[in-house]
């Protein structure tokens, strides 16, 4: 998921440099959503790992 966020961020930068504002904004929005989703899932697995590791 982080890989896709980076890909969309690169697409947004390239599209913005070439003057495609709408595409750049959409790609940046998708990249932001994917990045924050990645962070939430990462934190969730980290918390689950600490709680389950203590029980095992």
For each residue, the residues with C-beta under 8 A, 3 or more apart:
1: 4 5 34 37 38 41
2: 5 6 34 35 38
3: 6 7
4: 1 7 8 34
5: 1 2 8 9 31 32 34 35 38
6: 2 3 9 10 31
7: 3 4 10 11
8: 4 5 11 12 27 28 30 31 34
9: 5 6 12 13 27 28 31
10: 6 7 13 14
11: 7 8 14 15 23 27
12: 8 9 15 16 23 24 25 27 28 31
13: 9 10 16 17 24
14: 10 11 17 18
15: 11 12 18 20 21 23 24 27
16: 12 13 19 20 21 24
17: 13 14
18: 14 15
19: 16
20: 15 16 23 24
21: 15 16 24 25
22: 25 26
23: 11 12 15 20 26 27
24: 12 13 15 16 20 21 27 28
25: 12 21 22 28 29
26: 22 23 29 30
27: 8 9 11 12 15 23 24 30 31
28: 8 9 12 24 25 31 32
29: 25 26 32 33
30: 8 26 27 33 34
31: 5 6 8 9 12 27 28 34 35
32: 5 28 29 35 36
33: 29 30 36 37
34: 1 2 4 5 8 30 31 37 38
35: 2 5 31 32 38 39
36: 32 33 39 40
37: 1 33 34 40 41
38: 1 2 5 34 35 41 42
39: 35 36 42 43
40: 36 37 43 44
41: 1 37 38 44 45
42: 38 39 45 46
43: 39 40 46 47
44: 40 41 47 48
45: 41 42 48 49
46: 42 43 49 50
47: 43 44 50 51
48: 44 45 51 52
49: 45 46 52 53
50: 46 47 53 54
51: 47 48 54 55
52: 48 49 55 56
53: 49 50 56
54: 50 51
55: 51 52
56: 52 53
